[in-house]
Amino acid sequence: MISGTQLATTSNNVLGHTSKAACYVVETQLGAKVNLWEAAGLVGETHLSSRRLQDLKTFLRRLLLFHSIDLLIFCMHAGRVKKTFIQSYQAAYIQTCERKVPVALIVTGLEREKGDMHGWWSRNRDNIFHHDLAFDVHACVTTLQSHEDPYIQKKINLSRRRLRELIQRSDYVGLPHDHICPFGWAYRFREEFIFCAFHDSAYARSLGSDTRTIVVVGADGVGKSSIVNAIAGESLAATSKDTNTCTRDCASYRVKLESGVQITIWDTVGLDGTAETEGKVTALINHLSHFPGIDLLLFCVRGKLKSQFERFKNVLSCVPENVAPVALVVTGLETESDINTWWSNNKDNPKIRDLAADAHACVTTLWPSLENPALLKRIYASQRRLRELVQHPLPVRGFTVEHTSSSSESNIFKSEPSPSLASVSFYDLTQGDAVIILLGPTGSGKSLFISRLAGISEDKAGVGHDLCSHTDRIKVFRFTDTTGIPVVLVDTPGFNNTNLALPDEKICALMHSWLSETYKRDIIVAGILYFHPTGGVTNQFLRPFWSVYGETMYSRLIIVMTMCDDCTGQKGAIEHRTEDLERMLAGGAKTIRYENSEESARTVCRPVLDSLAVVRGLHLRRAVTDLDQELQKLAEGRKASAIRDVDKLSYMEQLADEHLELLRHVREQSKEDIYKLQKRCEEIRRQMNDILAQMKYAETPSTKRIMRCLRTYW
């Protein structure tokens, strides 16, 4: 399917056909030649013998020794994850490649999937990850060659494009996970739907400077999809008059206006008050805020405002402050005698004042009809107003305004809102998140800490009230701190629990896998909160962190004491210190007393957020060290260009050391000195970027890692 020709033989037999490895050379649309190695098939077995696994490992070791592996692709038919698939993944990716190569998942057999084939991934990605299967990129496809059904034939054509796009990438780890196989995001172009990678830089450049990104947000049933159609002037997004919501996931459409301005407009899932819909919208806005950026948020309302504004408030509290200008769009006004009187009558409503929208539009989203000329005129006026709104830049005035009202319902968009927690997937994490790991024995109060910090119910946070572990897998929550930093709390299963299926060894293995995969993606752990009633911690459960972060782990460690009978001092000094604890404190660990309140929870997290820049500086310095080791190996092979790169790298190491030292002391300076230090740090990062651009071997994994750090961390 990738080559477009019958290179490899196929079979419908239950035992498969590929008995030995084979190589096929495929030329991409860009003119590059790709060697596709097909390993011996593992179909038809319920358990892989040690010999089959050893043959697979030997095959991959030879490739790594004599060639290289740019992408390791695992294929599975849509359905349950088989034991043989898990065995082959562990043998190939974890044991042989040691998680050091990009890994992709191709899911086949989706020709009968309702809607977009990517829906299968959306439903199953977290369950796949729970099997300790993590992938850098994926594609949901059908491998049929042709079909008489036009609907299925479109999926076949789409699958070909996705697979060809998959093998042409140069940096799989640096991509958003849905680059190849998006959420069903589509744009209409030349009267056909074409799925594309919106985050591809070449594609972004092709759009030009007149391209704008618009996100439509609102409760279900307010007419968000109708607004998309009104702006486009054609029926792009599906609409419905039924009681059930029509838009069940976020979708994107590309529209070219008469003025020549091109916009990418996102129709989001309706906010129905559940954490799931708020999580989807929040994840999309955070995702787009990094690239390509958001030019306008259209907040749509209809009818009673209270619940709609509360839901929008929850979304805003989980995204960066002033992420984009906000325009308030009021729909359903076709029966008003004067469509603009709604604004005159309601603009002083406390909720509207507190929103401080940068613009507004009062419209009807009905589709044009010749039955009522007066209504038709109002419809066209609404379409012109919406197009005018989305094509011209708006200055960001912020989401808050000062008020003297003492009403409890006013000023719902405070400058320091109580954080709203959203459960997110591993694949929703970004390099910009401040990740905080919570670990400790069962009953130490990890989930309760999340409940207090986020101001949510104990049931929602998964709090238990007995000595049984109520967290049976790693759970990830995100909220935005009052400083605007996106914070990710990772709740881990409790140690020493009564669940025989979840022993401490398995918990440590789960954490090691999670830490390794996030580190590979440059999503680094900013802090480790080790909960213990009295501070009697041991190194046993910190081994996964040591294997990934080494001795820098201790500087990120905070021992959180939840019971203080054996503690003295306001800062949580521990009276009885173990040998392990002494080693942790000597390495830079801190101890903090937690008093089971929201204020105390914020105090515990504050040191982590204050040292976030230093932690990122450490990660950058380690990436430079890894690059040095890679170039040293190349230089040993007497490659002159590699030797010159080693000389350049010595200066980069000096810059990285200076950068890290400045970050460590920036908070100790006056405001004037802080500004000077920040400018020097920016200058150092520019110099490091220039050095990388001059290096011959700029395509090594460590080089790409450094570039990602410089691009996303600051």
C-alpha positions, 0 to 999 in steps of 0.5 A: 500500500505504501509503494503503490505496487505489489512488492510484497506478497499477501495471504488470507491464510490463518498461518500467514505467509512471511516466514523470514525477513525481507527488505523492500526499497520504496521511493517517497513523493519527496524523492527519498528512498526508504528501506522497509524491512518486513520481519517474519510474521507472528500470526497464528500463535497464542504464545511466542516461543523463546526461539521466535523471540530470539530470532526477532532480537537477532534480526533487529540487533543486526539492523542496529549494528550494520545499518540503523533503525529510523522507525520501528513499526508495529502492526495490529488488527483492530481488536483486543491486544494479543499476548503475542503482540505484547511479547514482540513489543517488549522483545523488540522495542524495550529489550533490543532497541532500549526505547531509543528509536521512534516507535509507531503503531499501525492499526488495520482492519478499520474499513467498517469503522463508523466515521473517521478511522481515528475514532478507534485510537481515541477509544482505545489509546489509554487501554493500550498504554495500560498494557505498557505499550507506548507509541510515538505516532500512529496511523489507523487505516485499512489495508484493502487495495480497492472496494466498490463502495465509494465510502470505503474507497475514500478510506483506502485513499486516505490510508495510503496518504497516512502511511506514506506520510508516516515514513517521510518524517524525520523526527517522530518523537518531536511531533504531536501524537496525532500528526499523522492520524488526526482526530478526524480534523479535515478541511474542505479544498477543491470540493473534497475532504483531505486529511492533513498534518496541521502541525507540519511546518512546511504546511504551515509555511504554505498557508502564508501570513494571512492564515488565522486559527479560530476556535469555536467554544460553547455548550452543546446545542448553542449552534457552534457547527452552524457558525462554522457553516455561516462563516464558510458559506457552505455546509461543512460541519454537520448540524442537527435539531435533535436533542442529542449533541451533533459534534462529538469530537473536535474537528477542523475546517479550512476556509478561504474568505472572499478577502483572500484571508484563509482561516482554520476554524475548529468546531469543538465538542459541546461543553455539557458540564462533564470532565470529558468534554472540558478535557477535550476542549482544554487539550485542544486549546493547549495543543494549538497554543504551542503551534500554530497559535490561536488568533481568536476564541469564539465563545458561543452562548444561547438562552440562560447564561449561568451554566454556560459561563461556568463551563467556559470558566472551567476551560479558561482556568486550564489554559494559559492566561490570555491565550487568545482574544475572546469574542462573545457570539450570541445565537438564536436571535432570529425572533428578535425585532432588532437583533442588536437590542439583545446586547443593549439589554444584557451588556451590563450583566455581571457575567458578561462584564466579567468576561471582558470580551474583546468583541461581540456579535449578535447573530442568527445561525439559520441557513438561508431560505427564500421563504422569508425575505426579511429573515433572509436579510438578517441571516446574510447580515449575520454571516457578514458580521461573523466573517468580519469578526474572524478575519481581522486581528483583535488585541488581547485585553485579557479575561478579567476586569476590575469590579466593585460589586460584592455579588458572589456571582460576579467576577467569575473570571478572577485573576487567581481562579481555583484550578479546575482539574481535567483528567488527561491521557498520557498522549495529551502531555506536552513539553510545556507541562510542569509534571509532578509525580505523587507517590507513597504508601497506600493511605498516605493521602495522595488522592486527597492532596489532589482533591484539596489542591484542585478544589474537587470532590474526593470521589472525583479524585479517587480518594479511598477511606480504607487501607485498600488501594483505590488507584490501580493504574497511573492517573494523570490530571492537569490544571493551570496554576495561578501563575499560568503554568500548566501543571500535571499531577500524576497519581500513582498506585499506593505501595504496600497495598492489599491488591495481590495483582498489583505488587510493589515490583509491578508498580515500580515497573509501571513508573519506570515505563511511564518515566522512560516514555515521557523522558523520551518525549522531553516531557520531564518531571519537575517534582516528586512528592513522596507522601509519608505519614511521618517522613520515614521514606526509603530509596526502594521506590525511587529506583525508577526515577534514579534509572531515568534522571540519575542523581539529579532526582534528589533535587526534585524530591519533596518529602511530604509529611501528612502526620506530624506526631514525630515531626518538629519545627515549622518546616517539617524537620524529622526527628528520627532520620533513616540512612536513606533519608539522610542520603536524600537530604544530602542530595538536595531533597526537601521536607514539607509538612502538609496540613490537609488544606488547599493553602497547604497544598499550594505551599507544597507545590510552590518549590517545584514550580519555582525551580521549573526553569532549573529542572529544564536547564538540567535536562538541556545540559544532559542532552548536550552531554549525550550529544558529546558522547555520540560525536565522540564515537563518530570522531573515533571513526576518524570522521573529520566533520565529526571531529570539527563538531566535537570542537564546536560542542566544547563551547556549547557545553560551556554555554550550557553550564553558564545557562544553568548557573544563571537559572539557579541564581535568577530568583536571588536577584533584584528585578533589574538584575533578573531582567539582565540575567534573562536577556543573557539566557536568551542570548545563550540559547540563540548561540546554542541554536546557531552552533547546532545549525553549523554542525555537520551531524545535526540529525542525531537524536541528541541534536534533535532533543536539544533543538526541541528543548530550545524551542519549547521550554522557554 
